[in-house]
Amino acid sequence: MQNSFYNRVANSTAHRPIRDTLSGAILNNPALLPELFAIALAPSDKNHHKACWILELVMEAKITWLSDYLNHFCVTLAIYKHEGAMRSTSKICLFAVTQHQKTGNFITEKQLQQITEACFDWLIDPNGKVATKAYAMRTLYIIGKDTDWIYPELIRILSEDAARHSPAYVAAAKDILRKINK
C-alpha cells in the first residue's frame, strides 16, 4: 500500500489545512475512499490515526459514504487504542447516529449496538481524553432517544464521573444532562 496517496497520509499532520487538503482530495476523487478506509480501519497500521483524522472530515461532508464500510467500521471501534483515532471515530459515530435519526435506516440494530458499546467504553475509560468522551456522550444522547435503558445509564455515569474530570467534561456532561431532563 506504499503509493502516493498512502505517502500523503503518512506524511500528514493534525494541522487543519493539511487535513482539509487531503479530505478535499477524497471529496474530489471518491475513488480514493477505499484506500482511506483501508488505512483508517487498520489499527495495526502506524498511520491509521492520521487516516482517521482525514476520514472524519470526509464523513462530516458525506456521511452516506460510510454505508458501504459500516460493518467494518463498527467492528473496528472496539479495537482502536490511539487517542487520535478514537476521537475522530467517536465524532464519525455522532455523524452516523445523526444520519440514522434522520432516515431511520442508516444503521442496523447490530451496528447501533456496536456504536453504543464503544461509546460507553470510551465514556468510562479512566485514561480517555475529554473530546472522545464528549462525542461519545452526545452520540449516546441521540441513541437514547429511541432506546429506553441508555438515559438512566448515561445519567449515572455523567453524574458520578463529573467530579473526576476537567471543566470541559463537566460542561459537556451538564449540557447532556440538561437535554435529558427537558
Sequence and secondary structure as in RCSB ss.txt:
>XXXX:A:sequence
MQNSFYNRVANSTAHRPIRDTLSGAILNNPALLPELFAIALAPSDKNHHKACWILELVMEAKITWLSDYLNHFCV
TLAIYKHEGAMRSTSKICLFAVTQHQKTGNFITEKQLQQITEACFDWLIDPNGKVATKAYAMRTLYIIGKDTDWI
YPELIRILSEDAARHSPAYVAAAKDILRKINK
>XXXX:A:secstr
  SHHHHHHHT  S HHHHHHHHHHHHH GGGHHHHHHHHT TTSTTHHHHHHHHHHHHHH GGGGGGGHHHHHH
HGGG   HHHHHHHHHHHHHHHHHHHHHS SS HHHHHHHHHHHHHHHH TT  HHHHHHHHHHHHHHHTT TTH
HHHHHHHHHHHGGGS HHHHHHHHHHHHHHT 
